[in-house]
Amino acid sequence: MDNPKALKIVPDTSVIIDGRVSQKVKEGEYRGAKLLIPEAVVAELEAQANRGLEIGQKGLEELNQLNKFEQEGLIELDFVGERPSLEQVQLAKGGEIDALIRSTAEDFDALFVTGDRLQADFGRARGLEVEYLHPPSAEFIPLHIENFFTDDTMSVHLKNKVSPMAKRGSIRDVRFEKIRDEPCSYGELHQMSRELLERARADNESFIEMSTGGASVLQIRNMRIAISQTPFSDDIEITAVRPVASVKFDEYRLSEQLKERVDMQRGVLISGPPGAGKSTFAAGLAIYLHERGYVVKTMESPRDLQVPREITQYAPLDGDMANTADVLLLVRPDYTIYDEVRKSRDFGIFADMRLAGVGMVGVVHANRAVDAVQRLIGRVELGVIPQVVDTVVFIEKGEVAKVQILDFTVKVPSGMTEADLARPVITVSDFETDKVEYEIYTYGEQVVVMPVALEFKKPAWNLAEGEIREVVENYVSGPVEVEMVNDSKAVVRVFEHDVPKVIGKGGSVIDRIEKMLGVHIDVRQFDGQSKKEVPMEVRPVVEHTKKHVVLSTPELAKTDVEVFVGEQYLFTATVSRHGDIKVRKGSPIADEIVDGIDEGYPVLIKIL
């Protein structure tokens, strides 16, 4: 270093991408030196840039900066060595390109500069003079994207020529709103993406989850960031998601029976629509199980569950979650949290681990609790579904809205009468009431998921509902609906603005009401119209699609109903959020609807 004019330097790809060479020139340490850039480095950067990787573009920008320094007379710059062959490029992961770069330093008797510790060790083993530039340990300044976040911001959505948007509020009340009138510019987003990629590489607590043509997924501390650009997307876009809620398991006000159920190494699916709070509940459950003395691990892509360090979080090994599962089967945890189970391969991995005796908790998207069960059909053999999943927890607006349990039996399905029709049946029951709500079985070559008619309400429940209603009405200004779900639990629905009045600060009011009445109360806001505001009997519009007979009743969206043809009861169902009930063509029920209409009988839908 005493005679910089005589100093010859061969940098590898890592320090070119990081911009460390130009930084050394600016600081004066490399001024007057002769920089020998191996053609292998240029080829590698070019290949990365052609695949749309940000690191390739950044490396080429560093080479342009070094060219400017040469024109200013600060350094000498030369491109040397051989360009790698196609075979060497294909073997790059095996170290062929790295070997070419080290050979260039050896041929020119130059100082080999790298930011890769393994490369530095190999260089010294070959007798090279090596300078290892380890990442700086300086404190990080706030990221530009953090300026868009407030305490209640869940996610920020930035796109070129579009005003910045954000999801804000609580899990129970999410608002998607504009946070700045001025649209984002390409330069602003490009600089922001560079900053995010640099932080992901430099911060030991952050990493690049994925980087491929036009798309990058980063985990920066507790933020998950997706960067997309052409050709993957039509323009540059940055989406950043950050958890805003960390809910203790006890805050979900779960019954002791449900806690005991998950305390037995079961197969659990946590289901709900996007943004409902499924991952928050999964993290709370993981912490609860850990505190109960269980060995808990997670399988995530990316790793973003908010759990303590004692719970190890695993990503896909070599890009494949099946490899991760193989490792975990050797580790033998008591429980594994699988976030998220989406594709058929995910369900297969979940089933394999569960059948191997590992307690499994999977997070899935579903609009109803039973929809999560239906996602298993065709992916897991029907007869083993209750062994794979025996509990479904449905999350809605951050609360446990429903719990269903699965059992396996041999019986005559509901609605059939002949004893010789007995067959294996999976029953799906409400955990609180023990009432069977659905039966799953094979009928011919089809798998049928059939709603089961509910039992009549106990007379004593009517008295209890009246008493609860009288007490709650003292705290609200609007109407009150009460529904007993079992002898010790009721669901109370009030207007949104009345919910805080019933719950009280820190749950003080609802705790007092529960102690007074001796009943656990689940407070919810009215979802759309209340049952009193819609007709009790509706004649739906009957439509036919290629696969279904559709009963359209928009006014009864998300309502539990019974379907009749004339005076004959057919089945019980929940109207979809789009306001329709679909019955697969060719099924006995579809045939009865069509035959009934042909014979002049009306189709009627009655509210339960």
N, C-alpha and C positions, 0 to 999 in steps of 0.2 A: 504493500500500500504506500510505501515511501516514494515511489516513482510512478505516479499515475499514468504518465505518458507511455510507459512500457507495459502497463497492465493490460492483459488480454482477458476478456470475460466471455464465457459462454453461459447464457441464462437458459433455464428450462421453461416449459410452458406455464408452470404454476406461478412463477414470479412475474412473467409477462402479463398474465391475466390479472394478477393482483395490483399491477402498476407499481411494483416495488423498485423496478430498475430505474424508471424515470424519476421516482422519488429520490433515489440515491444520487442521481445526476443533479437534481435541484439542490440537494444538501451539500454538493461539492465532492462527495466521496468518490464518485466515478467520473468526475470531469477529466477530460483528456484521455480517458481509457478507450481501448478499441473493443467495441462490442461485436461479437461474432454470433449472429443469429442462425442457428441450424435450420436448414430447409425443412427438417422434420417438424420443427415447432410451427413454421408457417403453414405446412400442410395440415397439421392437427387443428390449428385455429380456423383455417379455411373450412375444414370439414364440419366443425362445430357451428360456424356461422351459417353455412349452407343448410344445416338442419334446423335453423331458427333458434339456436341456443344463445342466450344472452352473453354467456362467458366467451363464446367465440368472437362476437362483435366487440366485446370489451378488449380482448387481446389484440384485435386488429387496430383498435383505436390507440392502444399503447405503442404499437409499432409505428403508427403515424406520428405520435409524439416524439419517439426516438429519432425519426427522420428529421423533424423540425430542429431537434437539438444538434444534429449533425450539420444542418444548414447554418446554424448559428455558431458553429465551430466549437461546441462544447464537448463533443465526442467524435470518434470515428465509428462508422457503422458499415458492416459488411454481412452479406448473407452467404453462408458457406455450407458445405456438406452435400450429401445426396438427398434428393427428394425420395421419400419412402415408396416402395412398390405397393401394388394393390394387396398383395399377400401380407406385407408388413402392416398395412393399415387395418386389415381384417384381424390381425393378431395383436392389435394395440393394447387390448386389455391384458394380454399376457406379458406385456413389458417390452415389445419390439421397438416401439417408438422411443421409449425412455432409453433403451440401449443405444439407439442411433445417436441421441443427443449426447449421452456420456462419451460415445466414441469420438464425436466431434471435438469435445473438450480435450480428450486424450491426444488426438491427432495434432491439435494446435498448441498443446502444452499450456492450456488456458485455465484460469480460475473458473471452476464450475459453481454456479450460483443457483440454488433451488430453495423452494419453500416447502418441499416434500421431505419429511424426515427419512422415509425409506429410500428415496433417491439419494439423499445425502450419504446414508450408510453404504449403499452400493458403490457410490463414487469413491468413497474413502477406501473401500475394499479393493478397488481397481487402482489405487495409488494416486488418485486425483487430488489436487488441492481444492477443497470444498468450502464454500461459505453458505451456511444454512441460515436463511432469514425466517426465523420463527414469527408467528403472528404477534403483533403488538398487544400488550395487555392493558392498554389505556382504557379509561372508562368511556362508555358509549354515550354519545349525545342523543337526545330524543329524535326519533324518526319523524320525517315530514308527515307521514300518514297519520301519526298519533294526534295531529292537530284537528283531525276530523272526528275524533272520538270524544264523547262525554262519558260520565259515570254510568249512564243508562243506555249507552250505544252497544247494540249487539253486533252489527255488521255495517261496513262502509262499502259503497258501490261506486266506483269511479270509471268513467269511460270517456274517450276522446270526443269533444264537442257536445258533451252532455253534462248538465249540472250535477254536482255530487249529490248522492242520495244515501240515506242511512235508515236502518231499522233501529228504533229506539223504544224505550219503555220497559215493561216487565214481561215475563213470559205470559202472564195473563192478559196483557194489554200491549200488543206490539203495533207500532205505527211506522209506516214506510213513508219517509218525508224528505223533502229537499232541504239540504243544509247549506247551500250557497247558490246564489243566483248566477254567478259567473260560471260558464261551462269549463270543464277541464280542457287543457291544451295537450297536444301530442308531446311537446317538449317537457311539460310538467310531469306527465305520466312516465315518459321515458327516463327522466332523471330519478323519479321516485322508484321505478323498478330497478335501476342500477343500485340505488342506495339499499334497497331491500335485499338484493342478491349479495351485496358486499357484507351486510350485517349477518346474513344467514351463514356465510362462509367464515366470518371472523369470530362470531360469538359461539363459545363452547356450549351454550345452552340452546342453540338454534341450529337448524340444518335444512338442507334442500331435500325435500321428500321426493320430488320428481322433476325432471327437466327434459323435455323432448321438443320436437318441432312445433314452435308457436305456443307452448304452454309450460309453465313452471308452477310447482306447488311448494311453498315454503312453510316451515314452522319456526316462527321467531318468538321465543319465549312462549307466552300464552296466546299468541295470535296465529291463526292459520290464514295464509295468503295465497290466492290463486292469481297468477299473471297470465293473460292470454293476449295474443296478437296474431296478425296474419302470418301464415295462411290458415291457422287453426280457427281464428275468429275474424269477423269482418273488420275489426279495428282493435287498437290496444285497449285493454280493460284490466282493472285491478279490483279484486274483491277481498276484503279483509274481515275475518270473523273472530270475535273475541268473546269468551264466556263472561256474562255479567252476573250470573247467579251461582251461588254455591250453597245448596240447601242440605241441611242435616237430615238424615234419614228420619229422625223422630218428628221433624216438622211436617211430614206427610200425614201424620195422625192415623197411622195404620193400626189395624187391630193386632192384638197379641197373637191371634191364630195365624194371621198372614206372616208375621215375623217368624213364627215357629216353622211355617211351611218353607220359607226360603232358607231356613237354618238347617236344611236337611239334604244338601247337595243335590238340588233338583235341576231340571231343565226349564229355564224361564225365558220367555220372550217379553221384552219391554217394547210396546208398540204405541203408535200414535202418529198424527200428521207431522209434516216438517215444522220445526220451531215450537213444538208442544212442550219440550223440556225432557225428552227421553234420555239424552246423554247426561243431563244434570241428575236425573233420578238414578241412572246407572252408576254414576260416580258416587252418589250418596250410598247406594247399596254396596258398592265395593268397599267403601270405608267402614260401613256397618259390619260387613262380614270379616274384614280385617280385624276390627276391634273385638269381634267375637272369638278370635283365635284361629281363624282360617288362613291358609296360604292362598293369596289372591294375586292373579296376574291378569294382564289385559292384552288383547290382540286388536290393534287399531291401525288404520291407514287413512289419514295421518294420526299421530299420537297427540290427541288434544283433550282427553279426559282429565279433569282436575282432581288428581288423587295424590296422597302423600308419597314421599320417596320410598317408603317401605313396600309399596305396591309397584312392581316392575312392569313397565309398559313396553310391549313388543310390537315392532312393525313387520311388514312382509319380509321374510328372509329371502334374499336374491330375487325380490319382486314377487314372491309367491307365498301366500298365507299358509298353504299346505306345508311348506317347509317349516314355518313357524310352529304349526301344530305338532309336527314331528318332534321338535325340540321340547315343546311343553309336555308332550306325553312322556318324555324321559324325566322331566323335572317333577311331574305329577303334582300340580297344584290342586288344592281342594276346590277352588272355583276359578273360572276364567270368564272375563267379561269380553265379549266379541262385539266390537263397535266398528262398523255396521254390517249386518247380514243382508246382502242385497241380491247377489246373483246365485244361480243354481250351485256353482262351485262352493260359495260361502255356506249354503245350507248343508251341502255334503260334508264339508269340514266340521261344521257345528255338530252334525249327527255323529260323525266318526268319533269325535272327542267325547260326546255325551255317552255313547254306547261303550266307550272304553272306561267309563266310571268317573269321569271328571264332571263336577258340577258346572253347568254352563248357563251364562246369562247373555242372550243375544238382543241387539237393538235393531228393530226393523221399522220401516215405514208402513203404516196402515191407517185407514180412515175409521175402521171399527175393530174391536178386539178380535172378532171372529175372522176378519180378513187376514190377520197375522197367521192364524191356523191354516187358512186356505192357501197361503203362500208355500206351505210345506207339501201340499198335495202335488204329486207328480215329481217331486224332488227327493222325497223320503218315502220309502215303502209304507203304504197305508197302515199296515199292522203294527209298525214300530213307532208311529208318530207319538203316542202317549209316553213311550219310553224316552223319546228324544225331548219332547216338550210336554210338561204336565201342568204348567202355569203360564197364563198370559196376563200381563199387567198393562192396561190401556191408560196412557197419559194424555190428558187434554188440558191445555192452558195451564200447564205446570202442576196439575193435580192428578191424583189417582182416581180416574173416573169409573173404572170397572176392572174387576179381576175375574178371570174365567179359569176353570180347571178342567183337565182332560182325563177321561177314564176310558178303559177298554172293557167291553162286555159282549156277550152273545145274547141277542134278543130279537124279537120281532120289532122292526122299526115302527115308530109312531105312525098311525094312519093305516097300517096294514093289520089284518086280522087273522090270517091263516097261519097256523103254527109252523107249517113247513116252509114259511118265508123267513124263519129265524136265520140270522147271519151275524158275523162280527160287526159290531157297531162302536164307533167312538162317540162318547157323549161329551158335550161341551156345556158345563154348568156354571151358573153364577156362584162365585165363592161365598158371598154373604148369605144367600138364600138357599143354596143347595138345589135350586131349581134347574132342571135340564132345559137349556135354551136352544141347542142345536144337536142334531144327530148326523154323523158322517158315516156313510156306508157305500158299498158298491151295488149298483142296480144295472144288471146287464154288463155292459162294458164301461158304463159311466160311474164316476164317483159323485155321489149326491151329498150336498150340504143342506139339510132340511131343517127349517125352523120348527120348534115344538111349541104347541099351545101352552100358555102359562096357566097356572092354577088360579082359582078364585082367591081373592084377598080374605084373610081372616077377619071375622067381625070385630075382634078386639083392636085390630089395626085402625079401623075407622074411628074408634073412640080416641086412640092415641094421636092420630093425625089431627083431629079437631082440637085436642088440648095443646099440641105443639103450635098449631096455627094461632090460637088465641094468645099464647105467650109471645111469639115472634112478632105479631101485629103491633105489640106495644112499642117496638123499636123501629118500625118502618113507616113510610108514608104511602107505599104502593101495595099492590096485591101480594098475597103469599100462597104458594102452592106447597103442599106437604105430601110426600110419598114414603110410606114405610117399606123398607126393603127386607127387613127381618125384625125379630122381636126386640132387638137392641139398637137398630140403626134406622135413621130416616134421612131422606134428601129433601132439603128445603130450597125452593127457588123464589127469588125476589128480583126486583129491578136492579140493574147494575149499580146505581147510585146508593141503593140500600144495603148492598153487601157489606161495606165497611161498618155500617151501624150495627149489623147483626153480629159481626165478628168481634168488633171492639179492638182497642189498642192492645197489641200483643196477645189477642185471642181472649181477652178478659170477659167480654160479654158472652160469647158462645160457651166458654167454660162454665160460666155461672148458669146459663140455661140448661146445659147438659147435666150439671149436678142437680138442678132443680127437678128435671124430668126423668133422670136416670136413663137417658137415651143418647147415643152418639149421633150428632147431627152434621151432615155434609152440606155446607151452604154453597149454592150455585146461583148464577144469574140466569134469567130467562133466556133461552136460546131461540131467538126469533119470536114467533107468536106463542102464547101459552095455549094449553089445551082448551081453555075456556073460550078462546077467541077464534077457533076454527070449527067448521061443521063437524058434527059427530059421525056423519055418514056421507061418503062422496062416491059418485059414479066416475071412475077414471076414464081417460081416453085410452083406448086399447090400440096399440100399434104393433106392427110386425117387422122385425128385422131379419137378416139372414139367419141368425142364430137364436133369437129370443122373441118371446111375446112380452111386450113392454106395457105396463100399466102406469100411465102418466098422471100424477097428482101433485103438481108443484106446491099447492097450498098446504100439503102435509109433509113437506121435506123434513127428514130426520125424526119422524114420528113413528112410534110402534103401533101397528095396525093389524087387523084381521081381514082376510080376503074371502069373500063369499061369491058364489054364482047362484043367483036367486036366493033361496033360504039355506043352501048347502054350504057349510063351512069348508074351506080348502086348506088354508095355512095361515100362520102368523109371520109377519116380516117387519123390518124397519125400512121405511121409505128412505132412499138415498138422499144425499144433500142436494142432488140435482132434481129431486122430486119424482123419482120413478122407481118401479119394482120390476126387475127383469127375471123372467122364468125361461129356462132353456127349452127350446123347441124339441119335441120328441119325448119330453119327460111326461109322466102321468098327469101332473098338475097342469102343464101347458095344454095337454089334450083335453082335459076336463074344461078348461076355460074356453077353448075354441069350440068344443061340442056344445057347451052351454049357450054360447052366443048364437050358434047356428040354430039352436032350438028355441031361441027367443028369450032366454033368461038374462036379466041384467047382471053385470059384474059390479059388486059393491065393495067398498073399503070402509071399514068401521074402526074408529079409534079405540084403543084398549082403555 
